[in-house]
Amino acid sequence: MKFNMHVLLKSAWKRSWLHNTSTQSFQLLLVSYYSTLPPIPSPPQLQELCSIVVSTVGGLDELELSLNKFKDCLTSSLVAQAIYSSKHEAHTRRLLRFFLWSSKNLSHNLEDKDYNYALQVFAEKQDYTAIDILMGDLKKEGRVMDAQTFGLVAESLVKLGKEDEVLGIFKNLDQYKCPIDEFTVTVIINALCSKGHAKRAEGVVWHHKDKITGTRTCIYRSLLYGWSMQRNVKEARRIIKEMKSYGLIPDLVCYNTFLRCLCERNLRHNPSGLVPEALNVMMEMRSYKIFPTSISYNILLSCLGKTRRVKESCQTLETMKNSGCDPDWVSYYLVAKVLFLSGRFGKGKEIVDQMIGKGLVPNHKFYYSLIGILCGVERVNHALELFEKMKGSSLGGYGPVYDVLIPKLCRRGDFGKGRELWDEAIRVGITLQCSRDVLDPSITEVYKPIRPEKITLVDSSIAKTPPKVTKFVGKMKMRKKYAATKKKKMYKKSGAT
């Protein structure tokens, strides 16, 4: 039931960044060669070939034996169709063995585009061994690797942590008959920066300054993103200054990237500086006629929520409204979340009501997450109220909420309400994942959380008194014993004289 909204926010921001890094004059079009495949040959041929490749019976040697029995005429078009049809079902090792078998049987009948397509498929599947083998075959046979193929290979290898090999391929692109031009330079910089290798990407920029004139804005966006992944505010600020020195005004995407870098850095090292420093960046944005959006404020709200800064979260929401930036449902979610987690349930409900009053229709995950938080902090009644609001919005997708609320209610001993929700879910046709056994009091163990009793000052003093008295009494006994012994010795001594 727990929904990591942070992942949603970060992935949405990354998608926005990737979407905006392309410009009108230059776009990375990683389009498959076979988006318009030739007409499919006779279906029986293709079906037979695909069934051999997809089959899970036998190993790779058995696969090759089965392929050797293939009696129909094998063509490069048929090979391409078979890979295209079975790439999602067949294991990559079987696809690789099939392609190598095809290249051996067809010899020079396989074209460069067939090799490039196969390489793209293995790059998408992030199979390093297959990529390495096909790259070696390309170089050995003197075939041409397309720039789009290099882009997919570079992105895949960087994701696999093979950035050294990517740079090695890039430096020797002439061996693959692929030019080092504006496209390939931008491709490798984007790939390196997507995983935070900004310093290495800047090395590529330094050696190929003459090739990035038309894509300088895209390059700087990538570098800014790369440094922000490392939370290196100093280098990210330097990139923004360099952009301005070239007459390139950072846009909203650049400033949001820098804002995230700054906020995540302060979250770890200077939480009290979150709001003032973020507002300074927004003021700088406005000086360039770039107005912060709800995404900009949500970056700040997300970090404030992680450090449980309740008052500043509420103030930031009000600042949004006063500055003319309308909060979206994510903004209200981030504030309501921190309020619920800090025990301000009345204020949290008020924030949710404000959002509904504004006419905003949130994603169903808004309710999933908040209901899960309320159940986690043992406020089931508030969770039920929020569920009623969810049903009132007619969003649908209520199944996961029923699956959380019903067991929670029954384990707290409220079997009546649990049965009511169960019957309600069945009545509207929802298939529940939780077992019906939770409704049985003889099976479900009732657990009611008990708060620890507070120890008052009087109680604590009473608790500490016995050890002190015991210690004092013990000392008195020792003194009396010592005095009696000394008196006895003196008596014996006087009797002897």
KEDREN-446745 format. One line per field, with one value per residue (C-alpha): residue in one letter; x negated, y, z; residue number from 0; chain. Coordinates in Angstrom, 2 decimals. Layout:
residuo a/...
X X/...
Y Y/...
Z Z/...
num NUM/...
cadena A/...
//
This chain:
residuo m/k/f/n/m/h/v/l/l/k/s/a/w/k/r/s/w/l/h/n/t/s/t/q/s/f/q/l/l/l/v/s/y/y/s/t/l/p/p/i/p/s/p/p/q/l/q/e/l/c/s/i/v/v/s/t/v/g/g/l/d/e/l/e/l/s/l/n/k/f/k/d/c/l/t/s/s/l/v/a/q/a/i/y/s/s/k/h/e/a/h/t/r/r/l/l/r/f/f/l/w/s/s/k/n/l/s/h/n/l/e/d/k/d/y/n/y/a/l/q/v/f/a/e/k/q/d/y/t/a/i/d/i/l/m/g/d/l/k/k/e/g/r/v/m/d/a/q/t/f/g/l/v/a/e/s/l/v/k/l/g/k/e/d/e/v/l/g/i/f/k/n/l/d/q/y/k/c/p/i/d/e/f/t/v/t/v/i/i/n/a/l/c/s/k/g/h/a/k/r/a/e/g/v/v/w/h/h/k/d/k/i/t/g/t/r/t/c/i/y/r/s/l/l/y/g/w/s/m/q/r/n/v/k/e/a/r/r/i/i/k/e/m/k/s/y/g/l/i/p/d/l/v/c/y/n/t/f/l/r/c/l/c/e/r/n/l/r/h/n/p/s/g/l/v/p/e/a/l/n/v/m/m/e/m/r/s/y/k/i/f/p/t/s/i/s/y/n/i/l/l/s/c/l/g/k/t/r/r/v/k/e/s/c/q/t/l/e/t/m/k/n/s/g/c/d/p/d/w/v/s/y/y/l/v/a/k/v/l/f/l/s/g/r/f/g/k/g/k/e/i/v/d/q/m/i/g/k/g/l/v/p/n/h/k/f/y/y/s/l/i/g/i/l/c/g/v/e/r/v/n/h/a/l/e/l/f/e/k/m/k/g/s/s/l/g/g/y/g/p/v/y/d/v/l/i/p/k/l/c/r/r/g/d/f/g/k/g/r/e/l/w/d/e/a/i/r/v/g/i/t/l/q/c/s/r/d/v/l/d/p/s/i/t/e/v/y/k/p/i/r/p/e/k/i/t/l/v/d/s/s/i/a/k/t/p/p/k/v/t/k/f/v/g/k/m/k/m/r/k/k/y/a/a/t/k/k/k/k/m/y/k/k/s/g/a/t
X 0.00/-2.88/-3.40/-6.74/-5.64/-9.27/-9.87/-6.87/-8.12/-11.67/-10.70/-8.25/-10.99/-13.43/-10.90/-10.34/-14.08/-14.55/-11.63/-12.97/-16.61/-15.71/-15.57/-13.76/-16.97/-18.38/-16.57/-17.76/-15.58/-16.45/-14.02/-14.27/-15.20/-12.36/-9.56/-8.33/-9.23/-8.82/-5.74/-5.81/-6.73/-4.46/-3.21/-4.09/-7.80/-7.92/-5.86/-8.11/-11.27/-9.86/-8.67/-12.22/-13.77/-11.21/-11.14/-12.43/-13.17/-16.85/-19.98/-21.70/-23.25/-19.82/-18.56/-21.19/-20.38/-16.71/-17.65/-19.74/-16.57/-14.79/-14.02/-12.55/-14.64/-16.33/-16.52/-17.71/-14.10/-12.95/-15.74/-14.71/-11.06/-11.89/-13.95/-11.25/-8.49/-10.29/-12.46/-10.03/-9.49/-12.82/-15.82/-18.57/-21.04/-18.75/-18.27/-22.03/-22.68/-19.93/-21.46/-24.99/-23.65/-21.87/-25.00/-26.99/-24.41/-23.61/-27.22/-27.26/-23.51/-22.96/-23.18/-24.62/-21.12/-20.42/-23.46/-22.48/-18.95/-20.15/-22.58/-19.76/-17.64/-20.43/-21.18/-17.55/-17.75/-21.05/-22.82/-26.50/-27.82/-25.65/-26.60/-30.30/-30.12/-28.20/-30.42/-33.42/-31.78/-30.96/-34.58/-36.00/-33.78/-34.22/-30.52/-29.01/-27.51/-24.80/-24.85/-21.45/-22.77/-25.78/-23.38/-21.47/-24.68/-26.19/-23.07/-22.87/-26.55/-26.49/-23.49/-25.50/-28.39/-30.64/-31.37/-35.07/-34.12/-31.69/-34.46/-36.75/-34.19/-33.63/-37.35/-37.53/-34.29/-36.23/-36.89/-33.12/-32.82/-30.70/-31.56/-32.33/-29.94/-27.42/-25.01/-27.42/-29.10/-25.72/-24.66/-27.63/-27.38/-23.70/-24.44/-27.25/-25.31/-22.19/-24.11/-26.00/-29.33/-29.46/-33.24/-33.86/-31.21/-32.98/-36.15/-34.29/-33.02/-36.54/-37.98/-35.10/-34.17/-34.00/-31.26/-28.71/-27.97/-24.42/-23.58/-25.22/-21.96/-21.24/-24.83/-24.67/-21.33/-22.88/-25.95/-23.74/-21.73/-24.91/-26.30/-22.91/-22.87/-26.04/-24.45/-27.45/-25.98/-29.29/-29.77/-26.09/-26.28/-29.41/-27.52/-24.76/-27.35/-28.99/-25.62/-25.11/-28.63/-27.71/-24.50/-22.32/-19.73/-18.93/-15.31/-12.80/-14.16/-17.70/-16.61/-14.44/-17.39/-19.63/-16.90/-16.67/-20.45/-20.46/-17.54/-18.87/-22.26/-20.72/-18.52/-21.68/-23.92/-21.84/-18.09/-17.53/-18.72/-16.17/-13.55/-15.72/-18.15/-15.38/-13.46/-16.66/-16.90/-13.25/-13.92/-16.80/-14.48/-11.99/-14.74/-15.09/-11.31/-11.21/-8.42/-8.52/-5.83/-4.25/-7.10/-9.62/-7.77/-7.13/-10.89/-11.18/-8.09/-9.38/-12.64/-10.84/-8.62/-11.61/-13.04/-9.58/-9.54/-5.81/-5.56/-7.79/-5.81/-2.55/-4.19/-5.59/-2.12/-0.78/-3.72/-2.78/0.76/-0.34/-2.91/-0.31/-1.45/1.49/0.59/1.36/2.51/-1.10/-1.68/1.32/0.21/-3.27/-1.88/0.88/-1.66/-4.01/-1.03/0.28/-3.16/-3.69/-0.28/1.51/4.52/7.02/4.77/4.05/7.76/8.16/5.46/7.21/10.52/8.81/7.58/11.04/12.58/10.22/11.67/8.41/8.81/5.77/4.32/5.72/2.24/2.85/5.47/3.58/0.55/2.34/4.67/1.64/-0.08/3.00/3.28/-0.41/-0.04/3.06/5.62/8.03/11.05/9.32/8.39/12.04/13.08/10.48/11.70/15.21/13.81/12.01/15.24/16.98/14.52/15.42/11.77/12.17/9.42/10.62/9.46/6.04/7.65/10.17/7.29/5.57/8.53/10.36/7.44/6.47/9.96/10.24/6.86/8.00/11.12/13.63/14.94/18.32/16.84/14.52/17.47/19.32/16.42/16.06/19.74/19.53/16.53/18.24/21.41/19.65/17.77/14.27/12.06/10.26/6.75/7.07/8.42/11.94/10.39/9.55/13.28/13.24/12.49/11.35/8.62/7.58/5.53/6.73/3.98/4.64/1.58/0.96/-0.75/-3.48/-2.52/-4.17/-6.43/-5.86/-8.51/-7.04/-7.09/-10.67/-11.81/-10.02/-11.62/-15.08/-14.61/-15.01/-18.58/-19.71/-18.11/-19.58/-23.00/-22.70/-21.53/-24.38/-26.94/-25.43/-25.64/-29.31/-30.10/-28.34/-30.16/-33.51/-32.81/-31.83/-34.99/-37.19/-35.48/-35.99/-39.70/-40.14/-38.32/-40.61/-43.66/-42.60/-41.83/-45.30/-47.02
Y 0.00/2.32/4.50/6.23/9.64/10.73/8.29/9.72/13.29/12.50/10.40/13.11/15.75/13.54/12.92/16.66/17.25/14.59/15.96/19.50/18.69/18.23/21.38/22.15/22.16/19.00/15.97/12.53/10.30/6.81/5.22/1.56/0.76/-1.66/0.65/0.03/-3.57/-5.19/-7.33/-10.43/-13.58/-16.57/-16.92/-20.63/-19.87/-17.06/-18.96/-22.00/-19.90/-17.93/-21.09/-22.47/-19.29/-18.75/-22.39/-22.96/-26.66/-27.53/-25.42/-23.28/-26.25/-27.84/-24.50/-24.56/-28.19/-27.24/-24.29/-26.57/-28.57/-25.42/-26.34/-23.09/-20.49/-18.18/-14.48/-11.35/-10.11/-13.31/-13.01/-9.42/-10.39/-13.28/-11.07/-8.39/-10.90/-12.80/-10.13/-9.73/-13.46/-15.12/-15.02/-12.73/-15.63/-17.51/-14.39/-13.92/-17.55/-17.28/-14.14/-15.60/-18.75/-16.60/-14.55/-17.78/-19.30/-16.18/-14.92/-11.64/-11.62/-9.95/-6.19/-3.54/-2.50/-6.06/-5.93/-2.48/-3.59/-6.63/-4.42/-2.01/-4.87/-6.10/-2.54/-2.06/-5.32/-4.16/-7.43/-6.52/-9.83/-9.68/-6.04/-6.85/-9.79/-7.88/-4.80/-7.06/-8.59/-5.15/-4.04/-7.34/-7.42/-3.70/-2.94/0.50/1.30/3.93/6.96/6.04/2.58/4.14/6.30/3.28/1.35/4.31/4.77/1.06/0.67/3.72/2.25/-0.95/1.03/0.63/4.32/3.59/1.28/3.86/6.46/3.87/3.16/6.88/7.57/4.79/5.41/5.58/1.84/1.35/3.77/6.07/9.80/11.88/14.72/16.93/14.05/11.48/14.05/15.10/11.47/10.47/13.62/12.94/9.30/10.16/12.96/10.81/8.83/11.74/11.44/15.19/15.54/12.98/14.58/17.94/16.26/15.30/18.88/20.26/18.07/18.66/22.32/22.84/20.22/21.46/24.95/24.13/22.09/24.14/24.66/20.93/20.20/22.62/21.22/17.77/18.99/20.79/17.61/15.57/17.87/18.05/14.27/14.63/17.50/19.63/23.13/24.88/23.16/23.50/27.25/27.42/25.80/28.41/31.20/29.70/29.58/33.26/34.07/32.50/34.53/31.52/32.41/29.34/28.33/26.93/23.39/24.53/26.50/23.66/21.30/23.70/24.20/20.46/20.25/23.10/21.75/18.19/19.53/21.66/18.76/16.91/19.71/22.83/22.18/25.67/27.15/25.31/28.06/31.22/29.84/28.35/31.65/33.46/31.20/31.88/35.61/35.21/33.34/36.19/38.68/36.84/36.77/33.06/32.44/29.47/26.88/24.34/21.96/24.49/24.83/21.09/20.48/22.66/21.16/17.65/18.41/20.27/17.24/14.91/16.99/17.43/21.23/21.63/25.39/26.16/23.72/25.51/28.91/27.78/26.70/30.15/31.79/29.89/31.23/34.81/34.79/33.84/30.23/27.88/24.76/21.45/18.28/17.22/20.45/19.74/16.13/17.09/19.47/17.10/14.28/16.17/17.33/13.78/12.42/15.11/14.51/17.65/15.70/18.56/20.83/17.98/17.39/21.12/21.05/18.16/20.06/23.12/21.05/19.59/23.06/24.34/21.74/19.83/16.14/14.27/11.04/8.04/7.58/10.77/8.94/5.63/7.23/9.43/6.63/4.38/7.03/7.47/3.70/3.58/6.16/4.42/7.00/4.65/6.91/9.71/7.19/6.18/9.83/10.32/7.18/8.62/11.70/9.47/7.67/11.02/12.06/8.95/8.23/4.45/2.00/1.46/-2.16/-1.50/0.79/-1.88/-4.37/-2.12/-0.85/-4.17/-6.07/-2.95/-2.58/-6.27/-6.39/-3.45/-5.41/-3.49/-6.55/-4.91/-2.09/-4.55/-6.72/-3.59/-2.58/-6.17/-6.35/-2.91/-3.96/-7.20/-5.30/-2.94/-5.83/-5.33/-8.40/-8.18/-9.52/-9.93/-13.21/-13.52/-15.09/-11.62/-11.21/-14.20/-13.18/-16.73/-16.50/-12.85/-11.78/-8.48/-6.00/-2.73/-0.52/0.52/3.80/3.62/5.22/8.53/8.57/11.68/13.47/12.07/8.54/8.87/10.14/7.27/4.82/6.12/6.27/2.56/2.18/5.30/4.13/0.67/2.13/4.40/1.57/-0.59/2.05/2.45/-1.28/-1.31/1.59/-0.08/-3.33/-1.55/0.33/-2.89/-4.64/-1.74/-1.62/-5.35/-5.10/-2.23/-4.25/-7.25/-5.01/-3.34/-6.76/-8.05/-5.16
Z 0.00/0.62/-2.40/-2.78/-4.02/-4.09/-6.94/-8.80/-8.39/-9.41/-12.40/-13.56/-13.27/-15.17/-17.94/-18.18/-18.40/-21.08/-23.07/-23.01/-23.78/-27.43/-29.54/-32.76/-34.73/-33.15/-31.77/-30.79/-32.91/-31.73/-34.14/-35.03/-38.58/-38.72/-37.66/-41.21/-41.76/-45.16/-45.70/-43.54/-45.48/-45.44/-41.84/-41.50/-42.12/-39.60/-37.02/-37.28/-36.90/-33.95/-32.19/-32.39/-31.02/-28.26/-27.11/-23.58/-24.19/-24.53/-24.43/-27.02/-28.81/-29.16/-30.50/-33.24/-34.09/-34.46/-36.66/-38.87/-39.57/-40.81/-44.44/-45.78/-47.54/-45.03/-45.97/-44.18/-44.15/-42.44/-39.85/-39.08/-38.79/-36.44/-34.12/-34.16/-33.37/-30.61/-28.93/-26.01/-25.42/-26.20/-23.88/-25.15/-25.31/-27.69/-29.79/-29.95/-30.95/-33.59/-35.08/-35.08/-36.73/-39.33/-40.08/-40.53/-42.88/-44.86/-44.93/-46.87/-47.48/-44.11/-44.54/-42.23/-41.21/-40.00/-37.70/-36.50/-35.73/-33.78/-31.86/-31.01/-29.66/-27.38/-26.28/-25.27/-23.30/-21.74/-22.55/-22.30/-23.64/-26.76/-27.36/-27.00/-29.43/-32.10/-31.76/-32.35/-35.43/-36.80/-36.54/-37.81/-40.89/-41.59/-41.35/-40.74/-37.33/-37.51/-35.21/-33.75/-32.91/-31.17/-29.16/-27.86/-27.18/-25.28/-23.16/-22.36/-21.44/-19.18/-17.35/-16.92/-15.40/-18.46/-19.06/-19.74/-22.59/-23.99/-24.13/-25.74/-28.46/-28.99/-29.47/-32.07/-33.93/-37.20/-36.83/-36.99/-39.93/-37.76/-37.84/-34.75/-35.43/-33.67/-33.20/-31.74/-29.46/-28.06/-27.68/-25.54/-23.39/-22.73/-21.90/-19.44/-17.73/-17.34/-14.70/-13.15/-15.01/-15.62/-15.30/-18.03/-20.18/-19.81/-21.07/-24.26/-24.58/-24.18/-26.97/-29.38/-28.90/-32.66/-33.04/-30.48/-31.76/-32.80/-29.72/-27.00/-25.09/-25.08/-23.98/-21.05/-19.91/-19.81/-17.91/-15.41/-14.89/-14.45/-11.74/-10.03/-9.69/-7.60/-5.62/-6.57/-6.25/-7.00/-10.38/-11.26/-10.60/-12.79/-15.67/-15.38/-15.43/-18.53/-20.28/-19.58/-20.83/-24.17/-24.29/-23.45/-20.82/-18.67/-19.13/-16.64/-17.02/-16.19/-13.13/-11.85/-12.24/-10.30/-7.69/-7.09/-6.77/-4.22/-2.17/-2.01/-0.95/1.80/2.89/3.91/5.09/5.84/6.34/7.77/4.47/2.35/2.10/1.94/-0.65/-2.80/-2.74/-3.81/-6.86/-7.68/-7.39/-9.84/-12.20/-12.15/-12.98/-16.31/-16.83/-15.97/-13.49/-11.10/-11.64/-9.31/-10.23/-8.87/-5.57/-5.31/-5.38/-2.28/-0.61/-1.15/0.66/3.45/3.98/4.25/7.09/8.75/8.52/9.03/9.48/6.50/4.33/5.10/4.56/1.20/0.09/0.98/-0.81/-3.95/-3.83/-3.10/-5.93/-8.50/-8.88/-8.46/-6.42/-8.09/-6.32/-5.73/-3.76/-1.53/-1.14/0.05/2.68/3.83/4.11/6.43/8.52/8.99/9.79/12.42/14.06/12.75/11.54/11.66/9.61/7.21/6.61/6.04/3.34/1.58/1.73/0.25/-2.68/-3.32/-2.97/-5.70/-8.05/-8.38/-9.23/-7.92/-9.10/-7.21/-5.71/-3.74/-1.67/-1.61/-0.01/2.53/3.64/4.05/6.20/8.40/8.91/9.74/12.49/13.86/12.74/10.98/11.52/9.62/6.91/6.57/6.20/3.49/1.75/1.65/-0.06/-2.53/-3.37/-3.69/-6.39/-8.46/-9.25/-9.17/-8.31/-4.76/-4.48/-2.86/-0.28/0.75/1.00/3.53/5.54/6.08/7.71/9.66/11.13/12.00/13.72/15.83/16.83/14.66/12.79/12.16/10.10/8.40/7.27/6.13/3.87/2.62/1.62/0.03/-2.10/-3.21/-4.01/-6.44/-8.07/-6.63/-6.35/-3.02/-2.48/1.28/2.67/4.05/7.15/8.47/9.23/11.58/15.21/15.98/13.34/13.30/16.30/17.66/18.38/20.12/20.48/24.09/24.77/27.41/30.73/31.47/34.54/36.62/38.65/41.87/40.50/39.37/42.78/44.50/42.11/42.90/46.71/47.65/46.24/48.13/51.44/51.05/50.39/53.45/55.72/54.53/55.43/58.91/59.54/58.50/60.82/63.77/63.10/62.89/66.16/67.97/66.79/67.86/71.29/71.74/70.96/73.41/76.13/75.63/75.69/78.96/80.54/79.63/81.40
num 0/1/2/3/4/5/6/7/8/9/10/11/12/13/14/15/16/17/18/19/20/21/22/23/24/25/26/27/28/29/30/31/32/33/34/35/36/37/38/39/40/41/42/43/44/45/46/47/48/49/50/51/52/53/54/55/56/57/58/59/60/61/62/63/64/65/66/67/68/69/70/71/72/73/74/75/76/77/78/79/80/81/82/83/84/85/86/87/88/89/90/91/92/93/94/95/96/97/98/99/100/101/102/103/104/105/106/107/108/109/110/111/112/113/114/115/116/117/118/119/120/121/122/123/124/125/126/127/128/129/130/131/132/133/134/135/136/137/138/139/140/141/142/143/144/145/146/147/148/149/150/151/152/153/154/155/156/157/158/159/160/161/162/163/164/165/166/167/168/169/170/171/172/173/174/175/176/177/178/179/180/181/182/183/184/185/186/187/188/189/190/191/192/193/194/195/196/197/198/199/200/201/202/203/204/205/206/207/208/209/210/211/212/213/214/215/216/217/218/219/220/221/222/223/224/225/226/227/228/229/230/231/232/233/234/235/236/237/238/239/240/241/242/243/244/245/246/247/248/249/250/251/252/253/254/255/256/257/258/259/260/261/262/263/264/265/266/267/268/269/270/271/272/273/274/275/276/277/278/279/280/281/282/283/284/285/286/287/288/289/290/291/292/293/294/295/296/297/298/299/300/301/302/303/304/305/306/307/308/309/310/311/312/313/314/315/316/317/318/319/320/321/322/323/324/325/326/327/328/329/330/331/332/333/334/335/336/337/338/339/340/341/342/343/344/345/346/347/348/349/350/351/352/353/354/355/356/357/358/359/360/361/362/363/364/365/366/367/368/369/370/371/372/373/374/375/376/377/378/379/380/381/382/383/384/385/386/387/388/389/390/391/392/393/394/395/396/397/398/399/400/401/402/403/404/405/406/407/408/409/410/411/412/413/414/415/416/417/418/419/420/421/422/423/424/425/426/427/428/429/430/431/432/433/434/435/436/437/438/439/440/441/442/443/444/445/446/447/448/449/450/451/452/453/454/455/456/457/458/459/460/461/462/463/464/465/466/467/468/469/470/471/472/473/474/475/476/477/478/479/480/481/482/483/484/485/486/487/488/489/490/491/492/493/494/495/496
cadena A/A/A/A/A/A/A/A/A/A/A/A/A/A/A/A/A/A/A/A/A/A/A/A/A/A/A/A/A/A/A/A/A/A/A/A/A/A/A/A/A/A/A/A/A/A/A/A/A/A/A/A/A/A/A/A/A/A/A/A/A/A/A/A/A/A/A/A/A/A/A/A/A/A/A/A/A/A/A/A/A/A/A/A/A/A/A/A/A/A/A/A/A/A/A/A/A/A/A/A/A/A/A/A/A/A/A/A/A/A/A/A/A/A/A/A/A/A/A/A/A/A/A/A/A/A/A/A/A/A/A/A/A/A/A/A/A/A/A/A/A/A/A/A/A/A/A/A/A/A/A/A/A/A/A/A/A/A/A/A/A/A/A/A/A/A/A/A/A/A/A/A/A/A/A/A/A/A/A/A/A/A/A/A/A/A/A/A/A/A/A/A/A/A/A/A/A/A/A/A/A/A/A/A/A/A/A/A/A/A/A/A/A/A/A/A/A/A/A/A/A/A/A/A/A/A/A/A/A/A/A/A/A/A/A/A/A/A/A/A/A/A/A/A/A/A/A/A/A/A/A/A/A/A/A/A/A/A/A/A/A/A/A/A/A/A/A/A/A/A/A/A/A/A/A/A/A/A/A/A/A/A/A/A/A/A/A/A/A/A/A/A/A/A/A/A/A/A/A/A/A/A/A/A/A/A/A/A/A/A/A/A/A/A/A/A/A/A/A/A/A/A/A/A/A/A/A/A/A/A/A/A/A/A/A/A/A/A/A/A/A/A/A/A/A/A/A/A/A/A/A/A/A/A/A/A/A/A/A/A/A/A/A/A/A/A/A/A/A/A/A/A/A/A/A/A/A/A/A/A/A/A/A/A/A/A/A/A/A/A/A/A/A/A/A/A/A/A/A/A/A/A/A/A/A/A/A/A/A/A/A/A/A/A/A/A/A/A/A/A/A/A/A/A/A/A/A/A/A/A/A/A/A/A/A/A/A/A/A/A/A/A/A/A/A/A/A/A/A/A/A/A/A/A/A/A/A/A/A/A/A/A/A/A/A/A/A/A/A/A/A/A/A/A/A/A/A/A/A/A/A/A/A/A/A/A/A/A/A/A/A/A/A/A/A/A/A
//
